[in-house]
Amino acid sequence: MKAIFIAYNQAYGEEVVDLLEERGQRGFTQWVDIMGRGGARGEPHYGNHAWPTQNYAVLTVVNDDEKADELMEALRERDAMYPELGLRAFLWTVDKMV
């Protein structure tokens, strides 16, 4: 079982959630209007007058490891389409879940 945490520019809107749903991944938790800045080249997303954009984030737990890999690849492809927006996804192993 894997968890995928996805942080992305608000300009993606519902595209990330749609991507999950199109691939049969139903469950997720989404946070909106969060602040952040990329580690290497990313511009700040602070929601203020100087840096007006913000980020969204999604956490989803995937029961099938192969499906998790497929989702990561789809997210990688989406990021490659719009690299200036910023999309990061992190894949973690889930040892236990209640």
N, CA, C and O atoms as a Tinker XYZ file with bonds, in Angstrom:
   392  protein
     1  N      0.851000   -1.162000    0.000000    73     2
     2  CA     0.000000    0.000000    0.000000    64     1     3
     3  C      0.907000    1.238000    0.000000    63     2     4     5
     4  O      1.913000    1.282000    0.708000    81     3
     5  N      0.536000    2.239000   -0.802000    73     3     6
     6  CA     1.332000    3.450000   -0.957000    64     5     7
     7  C      0.480000    4.694000   -0.702000    63     6     8     9
     8  O     -0.732000    4.688000   -0.917000    81     7
     9  N      1.132000    5.747000   -0.246000    73     7    10
    10  CA     0.500000    7.056000   -0.127000    64     9    11
    11  C      1.192000    7.987000   -1.109000    63    10    12    13
    12  O      2.415000    7.969000   -1.245000    81    11
    13  N      0.403000    8.792000   -1.784000    73    11    14
    14  CA     0.959000    9.801000   -2.691000    64    13    15
    15  C      0.514000   11.166000   -2.192000    63    14    16    17
    16  O     -0.680000   11.441000   -2.079000    81    15
    17  N      1.496000   12.021000   -1.894000    73    15    18
    18  CA     1.238000   13.409000   -1.527000    64    17    19
    19  C      1.584000   14.258000   -2.741000    63    18    20    21
    20  O      2.689000   14.165000   -3.276000    81    19
    21  N      0.641000   15.082000   -3.173000    73    19    22
    22  CA     0.819000   15.903000   -4.370000    64    21    23
    23  C      0.624000   17.366000   -3.978000    63    22    24    25
    24  O     -0.425000   17.729000   -3.448000    81    23
    25  N      1.615000   18.196000   -4.232000    73    23    26
    26  CA     1.508000   19.645000   -4.028000    64    25    27
    27  C      1.610000   20.295000   -5.395000    63    26    28    29
    28  O      2.479000   19.949000   -6.196000    81    27
    29  N      0.702000   21.252000   -5.661000    73    27    30
    30  CA     0.650000   21.808000   -7.009000    64    29    31
    31  C      0.047000   23.203000   -7.017000    63    30    32    33
    32  O     -0.687000   23.586000   -6.105000    81    31
    33  N      0.370000   23.957000   -8.066000    73    31    34
    34  CA    -0.126000   25.310000   -8.262000    64    33    35
    35  C     -1.643000   25.302000   -8.386000    63    34    36    37
    36  O     -2.219000   24.415000   -9.016000    81    35
    37  N     -2.283000   26.293000   -7.783000    73    35    38
    38  CA    -3.748000   26.385000   -7.834000    64    37    39
    39  C     -4.282000   26.502000   -9.252000    63    38    40    41
    40  O     -5.460000   26.232000   -9.489000    81    39
    41  N     -3.443000   26.899000  -10.194000    73    39    42
    42  CA    -3.881000   27.027000  -11.585000    64    41    43
    43  C     -4.328000   25.683000  -12.161000    63    42    44    45
    44  O     -5.106000   25.649000  -13.114000    81    43
    45  N     -3.845000   24.578000  -11.594000    73    43    46
    46  CA    -4.311000   23.264000  -12.034000    64    45    47
    47  C     -5.775000   23.041000  -11.675000    63    46    48    49
    48  O     -6.441000   22.194000  -12.270000    81    47
    49  N     -6.274000   23.794000  -10.710000    73    47    50
    50  CA    -7.668000   23.649000  -10.314000    64    49    51
    51  C     -7.982000   22.215000   -9.923000    63    50    52    53
    52  O     -7.317000   21.642000   -9.060000    81    51
    53  N     -8.986000   21.638000  -10.553000    73    51    54
    54  CA    -9.413000   20.273000  -10.245000    64    53    55
    55  C     -8.743000   19.219000  -11.122000    63    54    56    57
    56  O     -9.105000   18.045000  -11.051000    81    55
    57  N     -7.778000   19.611000  -11.944000    73    55    58
    58  CA    -7.144000   18.657000  -12.861000    64    57    59
    59  C     -6.514000   17.475000  -12.145000    63    58    60    61
    60  O     -6.593000   16.346000  -12.629000    81    59
    61  N     -5.892000   17.716000  -11.003000    73    59    62
    62  CA    -5.221000   16.626000  -10.286000    64    61    63
    63  C     -6.252000   15.646000   -9.736000    63    62    64    65
    64  O     -6.071000   14.434000   -9.846000    81    63
    65  N     -7.325000   16.155000   -9.147000    73    63    66
    66  CA    -8.390000   15.282000   -8.651000    64    65    67
    67  C     -9.024000   14.529000   -9.813000    63    66    68    69
    68  O     -9.310000   13.337000   -9.698000    81    67
    69  N     -9.243000   15.212000  -10.924000    73    67    70
    70  CA    -9.793000   14.550000  -12.114000    64    69    71
    71  C     -8.870000   13.430000  -12.594000    63    70    72    73
    72  O     -9.336000   12.360000  -12.985000    81    71
    73  N     -7.557000   13.681000  -12.563000    73    71    74
    74  CA    -6.581000   12.676000  -12.976000    64    73    75
    75  C     -6.709000   11.421000  -12.110000    63    74    76    77
    76  O     -6.671000   10.303000  -12.625000    81    75
    77  N     -6.862000   11.606000  -10.798000    73    75    78
    78  CA    -7.027000   10.464000   -9.895000    64    77    79
    79  C     -8.310000    9.698000  -10.215000    63    78    80    81
    80  O     -8.308000    8.472000  -10.321000    81    79
    81  N     -9.400000   10.442000  -10.366000    73    79    82
    82  CA   -10.695000    9.811000  -10.616000    64    81    83
    83  C    -10.711000    9.069000  -11.956000    63    82    84    85
    84  O    -11.285000    7.984000  -12.054000    81    83
    85  N    -10.085000    9.644000  -12.985000    73    83    86
    86  CA   -10.025000    8.992000  -14.295000    64    85    87
    87  C     -9.298000    7.654000  -14.233000    63    86    88    89
    88  O     -9.532000    6.773000  -15.060000    81    87
    89  N     -8.423000    7.511000  -13.256000    73    87    90
    90  CA    -7.642000    6.282000  -13.119000    64    89    91
    91  C     -8.170000    5.385000  -12.005000    63    90    92    93
    92  O     -7.487000    4.462000  -11.563000    81    91
    93  N     -9.396000    5.666000  -11.555000    73    91    94
    94  CA   -10.052000    4.793000  -10.594000    64    93    95
    95  C     -9.628000    4.975000   -9.153000    63    94    96    97
    96  O     -9.946000    4.136000   -8.311000    81    95
    97  N     -8.916000    6.053000   -8.846000    73    95    98
    98  CA    -8.497000    6.309000   -7.469000    64    97    99
    99  C     -9.528000    7.229000   -6.817000    63    98   100   101
   100  O     -9.516000    8.441000   -7.034000    81    99
   101  N    -10.406000    6.649000   -6.028000    73    99   102
   102  CA   -11.550000    7.376000   -5.508000    64   101   103
   103  C    -11.224000    8.209000   -4.265000    63   102   104   105
   104  O    -11.588000    9.384000   -4.208000    81   103
   105  N    -10.557000    7.636000   -3.285000    73   103   106
   106  CA   -10.340000    8.309000   -2.007000    64   105   107
   107  C     -9.180000    9.284000   -2.033000    63   106   108   109
   108  O     -8.123000    8.994000   -2.594000    81   107
   109  N     -9.384000   10.446000   -1.422000    73   107   110
   110  CA    -8.317000   11.437000   -1.298000    64   109   111
   111  C     -8.716000   12.476000   -0.267000    63   110   112   113
   112  O     -9.888000   12.599000    0.087000    81   111
   113  N     -7.732000   13.221000    0.212000    73   111   114
   114  CA    -7.946000   14.403000    1.030000    64   113   115
   115  C     -7.279000   15.558000    0.307000    63   114   116   117
   116  O     -6.144000   15.433000   -0.152000    81   115
   117  N     -7.979000   16.685000    0.201000    73   115   118
   118  CA    -7.438000   17.848000   -0.517000    64   117   119
   119  C     -7.382000   19.054000    0.421000    63   118   120   121
   120  O     -8.308000   19.307000    1.191000    81   119
   121  N     -6.277000   19.785000    0.337000    73   119   122
   122  CA    -6.130000   21.063000    1.017000    64   121   123
   123  C     -6.049000   22.141000   -0.054000    63   122   124   125
   124  O     -5.391000   21.947000   -1.077000    81   123
   125  N     -6.702000   23.264000    0.164000    73   123   126
   126  CA    -6.660000   24.372000   -0.792000    64   125   127
   127  C     -6.083000   25.608000   -0.104000    63   126   128   129
   128  O     -6.068000   25.717000    1.122000    81   127
   129  N     -5.612000   26.529000   -0.936000    73   127   130
   130  CA    -5.071000   27.805000   -0.461000    64   129   131
   131  C     -3.978000   27.618000    0.586000    63   130   132   133
   132  O     -4.050000   28.160000    1.688000    81   131
   133  N     -2.967000   26.839000    0.216000    73   131   134
   134  CA    -1.818000   26.651000    1.096000    64   133   135
   135  C     -0.613000   27.375000    0.500000    63   134   136   137
   136  O     -0.515000   27.556000   -0.714000    81   135
   137  N      0.283000   27.777000    1.361000    73   135   138
   138  CA     1.462000   28.523000    0.918000    64   137   139
   139  C      2.659000   27.593000    0.800000    63   138   140   141
   140  O      2.729000   26.557000    1.460000    81   139
   141  N      3.605000   27.987000   -0.060000    73   139   142
   142  CA     4.815000   27.206000   -0.200000    64   141   143
   143  C      5.751000   27.802000   -1.223000    63   142   144   145
   144  O      5.447000   28.806000   -1.868000    81   143
   145  N      6.900000   27.157000   -1.357000    73   143   146
   146  CA     7.907000   27.584000   -2.329000    64   145   147
   147  C      8.730000   26.363000   -2.690000    63   146   148   149
   148  O      9.116000   25.583000   -1.820000    81   147
   149  N      8.997000   26.200000   -3.972000    73   147   150
   150  CA     9.804000   25.078000   -4.435000    64   149   151
   151  C     11.240000   25.175000   -3.943000    63   150   152   153
   152  O     11.770000   26.265000   -3.728000    81   151
   153  N     11.858000   24.014000   -3.771000    73   151   154
   154  CA    13.208000   23.972000   -3.228000    64   153   155
   155  C     14.298000   24.405000   -4.188000    63   154   156   157
   156  O     15.295000   24.989000   -3.762000    81   155
   157  N     14.133000   24.134000   -5.469000    73   155   158
   158  CA    15.207000   24.420000   -6.423000    64   157   159
   159  C     14.971000   25.704000   -7.205000    63   158   160   161
   160  O     15.771000   26.636000   -7.121000    81   159
   161  N     13.884000   25.764000   -7.963000    73   159   162
   162  CA    13.644000   26.910000   -8.834000    64   161   163
   163  C     12.279000   27.554000   -8.617000    63   162   164   165
   164  O     11.974000   28.577000   -9.228000    81   163
   165  N     11.476000   26.978000   -7.772000    73   163   166
   166  CA    10.097000   27.429000   -7.629000    64   165   167
   167  C      9.958000   28.829000   -7.057000    63   166   168   169
   168  O     10.683000   29.228000   -6.145000    81   167
   169  N      9.008000   29.561000   -7.615000    73   167   170
   170  CA     8.677000   30.869000   -7.063000    64   169   171
   171  C      7.791000   30.685000   -5.841000    63   170   172   173
   172  O      7.077000   29.687000   -5.739000    81   171
   173  N      7.830000   31.641000   -4.907000    73   171   174
   174  CA     6.947000   31.556000   -3.748000    64   173   175
   175  C      5.480000   31.625000   -4.162000    63   174   176   177
   176  O      5.120000   32.292000   -5.132000    81   175
   177  N      4.657000   30.931000   -3.413000    73   175   178
   178  CA     3.204000   30.954000   -3.589000    64   177   179
   179  C      2.624000   31.298000   -2.222000    63   178   180   181
   180  O      2.243000   30.418000   -1.451000    81   179
   181  N      2.566000   32.609000   -1.936000    73   179   182
   182  CA     2.205000   33.071000   -0.599000    64   181   183
   183  C      0.816000   33.683000   -0.510000    63   182   184   185
   184  O      0.348000   33.966000    0.593000    81   183
   185  N      0.149000   33.894000   -1.624000    73   183   186
   186  CA    -1.180000   34.470000   -1.590000    64   185   187
   187  C     -1.207000   35.918000   -1.136000    63   186   188   189
   188  O     -2.208000   36.379000   -0.587000    81   187
   189  N     -0.108000   36.643000   -1.362000    73   187   190
   190  CA    -0.083000   38.057000   -0.986000    64   189   191
   191  C      0.097000   38.920000   -2.236000    63   190   192   193
   192  O      0.118000   38.400000   -3.351000    81   191
   193  N      0.226000   40.238000   -2.053000    73   191   194
   194  CA     0.322000   41.120000   -3.221000    64   193   195
   195  C      1.600000   40.890000   -4.025000    63   194   196   197
   196  O      1.589000   41.068000   -5.243000    81   195
   197  N      2.689000   40.504000   -3.388000    73   195   198
   198  CA     3.949000   40.277000   -4.106000    64   197   199
   199  C      3.972000   38.907000   -4.791000    63   198   200   201
   200  O      4.476000   38.782000   -5.907000    81   199
   201  N      3.437000   37.893000   -4.138000    73   199   202
   202  CA     3.405000   36.521000   -4.656000    64   201   203
   203  C      1.968000   36.005000   -4.523000    63   202   204   205
   204  O      1.654000   35.287000   -3.574000    81   203
   205  N      1.094000   36.370000   -5.471000    73   203   206
   206  CA    -0.344000   36.158000   -5.286000    64   205   207
   207  C     -0.852000   34.720000   -5.428000    63   206   208   209
   208  O     -1.923000   34.405000   -4.907000    81   207
   209  N     -0.136000   33.861000   -6.099000    73   207   210
   210  CA    -0.659000   32.505000   -6.271000    64   209   211
   211  C     -0.495000   31.687000   -4.994000    63   210   212   213
   212  O      0.310000   32.017000   -4.124000    81   211
   213  N     -1.261000   30.631000   -4.906000    73   211   214
   214  CA    -1.147000   29.684000   -3.803000    64   213   215
   215  C     -1.126000   28.272000   -4.369000    63   214   216   217
   216  O     -1.250000   28.065000   -5.576000    81   215
   217  N     -0.968000   27.326000   -3.487000    73   215   218
   218  CA    -0.918000   25.922000   -3.879000    64   217   219
   219  C     -2.124000   25.171000   -3.348000    63   218   220   221
   220  O     -2.822000   25.637000   -2.448000    81   219
   221  N     -2.354000   24.003000   -3.920000    73   219   222
   222  CA    -3.276000   23.010000   -3.392000    64   221   223
   223  C     -2.434000   21.774000   -3.084000    63   222   224   225
   224  O     -1.305000   21.647000   -3.557000    81   223
   225  N     -2.985000   20.878000   -2.299000    73   223   226
   226  CA    -2.321000   19.604000   -2.034000    64   225   227
   227  C     -3.366000   18.511000   -1.915000    63   226   228   229
   228  O     -4.500000   18.752000   -1.501000    81   227
   229  N     -2.961000   17.300000   -2.287000    73   227   230
   230  CA    -3.816000   16.121000   -2.202000    64   229   231
   231  C     -3.003000   14.987000   -1.597000    63   230   232   233
   232  O     -1.830000   14.805000   -1.923000    81   231
   233  N     -3.635000   14.234000   -0.720000    73   231   234
   234  CA    -3.062000   12.999000   -0.204000    64   233   235
   235  C     -4.024000   11.873000   -0.539000    63   234   236   237
   236  O     -5.216000   11.951000   -0.241000    81   235
   237  N     -3.500000   10.828000   -1.160000    73   235   238
   238  CA    -4.325000    9.672000   -1.496000    64   237   239
   239  C     -3.565000    8.402000   -1.139000    63   238   240   241
   240  O     -2.348000    8.336000   -1.309000    81   239
   241  N     -4.272000    7.405000   -0.650000    73   239   242
   242  CA    -3.675000    6.114000   -0.329000    64   241   243
   243  C     -4.138000    5.113000   -1.381000    63   242   244   245
   244  O     -5.332000    4.954000   -1.633000    81   243
   245  N     -3.161000    4.445000   -1.987000    73   243   246
   246  CA    -3.411000    3.531000   -3.108000    64   245   247
   247  C     -3.110000    2.108000   -2.642000    63   246   248   249
   248  O     -2.010000    1.829000   -2.165000    81   247
   249  N     -4.080000    1.213000   -2.779000    73   247   250
   250  CA    -3.917000   -0.164000   -2.303000    64   249   251
   251  C     -3.001000   -1.002000   -3.184000    63   250   252   253
   252  O     -2.375000   -1.946000   -2.701000    81   251
   253  N     -2.916000   -0.677000   -4.449000    73   251   254
   254  CA    -2.155000   -1.461000   -5.416000    64   253   255
   255  C     -0.882000   -0.704000   -5.784000    63   254   256   257
   256  O     -0.952000    0.411000   -6.301000    81   255
   257  N      0.291000   -1.307000   -5.519000    73   255   258
   258  CA     1.562000   -0.635000   -5.787000    64   257   259
   259  C      1.750000   -0.313000   -7.264000    63   258   260   261
   260  O      2.307000    0.731000   -7.606000    81   259
   261  N      1.290000   -1.201000   -8.141000    73   259   262
   262  CA     1.408000   -0.956000   -9.585000    64   261   263
   263  C      0.556000    0.251000   -9.997000    63   262   264   265
   264  O      0.976000    1.063000  -10.821000    81   263
   265  N     -0.628000    0.358000   -9.424000    73   263   266
   266  CA    -1.491000    1.498000   -9.697000    64   265   267
   267  C     -0.850000    2.789000   -9.195000    63   266   268   269
   268  O     -0.975000    3.831000   -9.839000    81   267
   269  N     -0.166000    2.731000   -8.057000    73   267   270
   270  CA     0.534000    3.900000   -7.528000    64   269   271
   271  C      1.611000    4.358000   -8.503000    63   270   272   273
   272  O      1.770000    5.555000   -8.742000    81   271
   273  N      2.349000    3.406000   -9.062000    73   271   274
   274  CA     3.374000    3.744000  -10.055000    64   273   275
   275  C      2.754000    4.391000  -11.291000    63   274   276   277
   276  O      3.308000    5.340000  -11.845000    81   275
   277  N      1.609000    3.877000  -11.719000    73   275   278
   278  CA     0.910000    4.454000  -12.879000    64   277   279
   279  C      0.452000    5.880000  -12.587000    63   278   280   281
   280  O      0.556000    6.753000  -13.450000    81   279
   281  N     -0.048000    6.120000  -11.393000    73   279   282
   282  CA    -0.458000    7.476000  -11.014000    64   281   283
   283  C      0.736000    8.420000  -10.985000    63   282   284   285
   284  O      0.644000    9.558000  -11.446000    81   283
   285  N      1.846000    7.952000  -10.447000    73   283   286
   286  CA     3.056000    8.790000  -10.410000    64   285   287
   287  C      3.513000    9.150000  -11.820000    63   286   288   289
   288  O      3.920000   10.284000  -12.073000    81   287
   289  N      3.447000    8.199000  -12.726000    73   287   290
   290  CA     3.839000    8.479000  -14.111000    64   289   291
   291  C      2.887000    9.488000  -14.753000    63   290   292   293
   292  O      3.334000   10.380000  -15.474000    81   291
   293  N      1.597000    9.362000  -14.506000    73   291   294
   294  CA     0.622000   10.321000  -15.042000    64   293   295
   295  C      0.877000   11.721000  -14.473000    63   294   296   297
   296  O      0.745000   12.716000  -15.186000    81   295
   297  N      1.237000   11.794000  -13.204000    73   295   298
   298  CA     1.556000   13.097000  -12.596000    64   297   299
   299  C      2.843000   13.670000  -13.186000    63   298   300   301
   300  O      2.942000   14.877000  -13.408000    81   299
   301  N      3.822000   12.813000  -13.439000    73   299   302
   302  CA     5.078000   13.247000  -14.061000    64   301   303
   303  C      4.805000   13.829000  -15.456000    63   302   304   305
   304  O      5.369000   14.856000  -15.833000    81   303
   305  N      3.943000   13.162000  -16.202000    73   303   306
   306  CA     3.583000   13.647000  -17.539000    64   305   307
   307  C      2.868000   14.995000  -17.459000    63   306   308   309
   308  O      3.134000   15.887000  -18.265000    81   307
   309  N      1.970000   15.145000  -16.497000    73   307   310
   310  CA     1.246000   16.413000  -16.341000    64   309   311
   311  C      2.214000   17.540000  -15.979000    63   310   312   313
   312  O      2.103000   18.644000  -16.511000    81   311
   313  N      3.151000   17.270000  -15.087000    73   311   314
   314  CA     4.142000   18.274000  -14.709000    64   313   315
   315  C      4.991000   18.671000  -15.911000    63   314   316   317
   316  O      5.327000   19.845000  -16.068000    81   315
   317  N      5.341000   17.714000  -16.755000    73   315   318
   318  CA     6.160000   17.999000  -17.941000    64   317   319
   319  C      5.414000   18.890000  -18.935000    63   318   320   321
   320  O      6.039000   19.641000  -19.684000    81   319
   321  N      4.077000   18.809000  -18.946000    73   319   322
   322  CA     3.286000   19.631000  -19.854000    64   321   323
   323  C      3.322000   21.109000  -19.452000    63   322   324   325
   324  O      3.299000   21.992000  -20.309000    81   323
   325  N      3.378000   21.371000  -18.146000    73   323   326
   326  CA     3.323000   22.739000  -17.620000    64   325   327
   327  C      4.379000   22.917000  -16.530000    63   326   328   329
   328  O      4.023000   23.147000  -15.374000    81   327
   329  N      5.655000   22.817000  -16.863000    73   327   330
   330  CA     6.690000   22.856000  -15.819000    64   329   331
   331  C      6.751000   24.181000  -15.055000    63   330   332   333
   332  O      7.204000   24.211000  -13.911000    81   331
   333  N      6.299000   25.272000  -15.675000    73   331   334
   334  CA     6.353000   26.559000  -15.000000    64   333   335
   335  C      5.350000   26.653000  -13.850000    63   334   336   337
   336  O      5.520000   27.488000  -12.961000    81   335
   337  N      4.314000   25.819000  -13.845000    73   335   338
   338  CA     3.317000   25.865000  -12.769000    64   337   339
   339  C      3.835000   25.218000  -11.490000    63   338   340   341
   340  O      3.607000   25.735000  -10.396000    81   339
   341  N      4.506000   24.133000  -11.616000    73   339   342
   342  CA     5.003000   23.422000  -10.448000    64   341   343
   343  C      4.012000   22.383000   -9.957000    63   342   344   345
   344  O      2.880000   22.704000   -9.596000    81   343
   345  N      4.450000   21.144000   -9.949000    73   343   346
   346  CA     3.694000   20.026000   -9.411000    64   345   347
   347  C      4.720000   19.057000   -8.860000    63   346   348   349
   348  O      5.633000   18.642000   -9.573000    81   347
   349  N      4.577000   18.696000   -7.603000    73   347   350
   350  CA     5.478000   17.726000   -6.988000    64   349   351
   351  C      4.647000   16.625000   -6.374000    63   350   352   353
   352  O      3.621000   16.884000   -5.745000    81   351
   353  N      5.092000   15.394000   -6.556000    73   351   354
   354  CA     4.405000   14.243000   -5.975000    64   353   355
   355  C      5.438000   13.375000   -5.251000    63   354   356   357
   356  O      6.546000   13.162000   -5.742000    81   355
   357  N      5.053000   12.887000   -4.090000    73   355   358
   358  CA     5.929000   12.079000   -3.250000    64   357   359
   359  C      5.211000   10.768000   -2.943000    63   358   360   361
   360  O      4.045000   10.767000   -2.549000    81   359
   361  N      5.903000    9.672000   -3.123000    73   359   362
   362  CA     5.344000    8.337000   -2.915000    64   361   363
   363  C      5.944000    7.738000   -1.649000    63   362   364   365
   364  O      7.163000    7.627000   -1.517000    81   363
   365  N      5.068000    7.353000   -0.716000    73   363   366
   366  CA     5.499000    6.776000    0.554000    64   365   367
   367  C      4.855000    5.412000    0.751000    63   366   368   369
   368  O      3.745000    5.158000    0.284000    81   367
   369  N      5.562000    4.551000    1.443000    73   367   370
   370  CA     5.005000    3.257000    1.823000    64   369   371
   371  C      4.141000    3.429000    3.071000    63   370   372   373
   372  O      4.541000    4.078000    4.037000    81   371
   373  N      2.955000    2.838000    3.030000    73   371   374
   374  CA     2.061000    2.849000    4.190000    64   373   375
   375  C      2.159000    1.485000    4.847000    63   374   376   377
   376  O      1.801000    0.472000    4.245000    81   375
   377  N      2.643000    1.458000    6.083000    73   375   378
   378  CA     2.815000    0.191000    6.792000    64   377   379
   379  C      1.511000   -0.300000    7.417000    63   378   380   381
   380  O      1.220000   -1.496000    7.417000    81   379
   381  N      0.732000    0.644000    7.950000    73   379   382
   382  CA    -0.523000    0.280000    8.615000    64   381   383
   383  C     -1.540000    1.377000    8.382000    63   382   384   385
   384  O     -1.197000    2.541000    8.177000    81   383
   385  N     -2.805000    0.974000    8.420000    73   383   386
   386  CA    -3.891000    1.939000    8.258000    64   385   387
   387  C     -5.076000    1.460000    9.074000    63   386   388   389
   388  O     -5.348000    0.261000    9.133000    81   387
   389  N     -5.778000    2.381000    9.699000    73   387   390
   390  CA    -6.977000    2.053000   10.468000    64   389   391
   391  C     -8.185000    2.488000    9.695000    63   390   392
   392  O     -9.312000    2.307000   10.158000    81   391
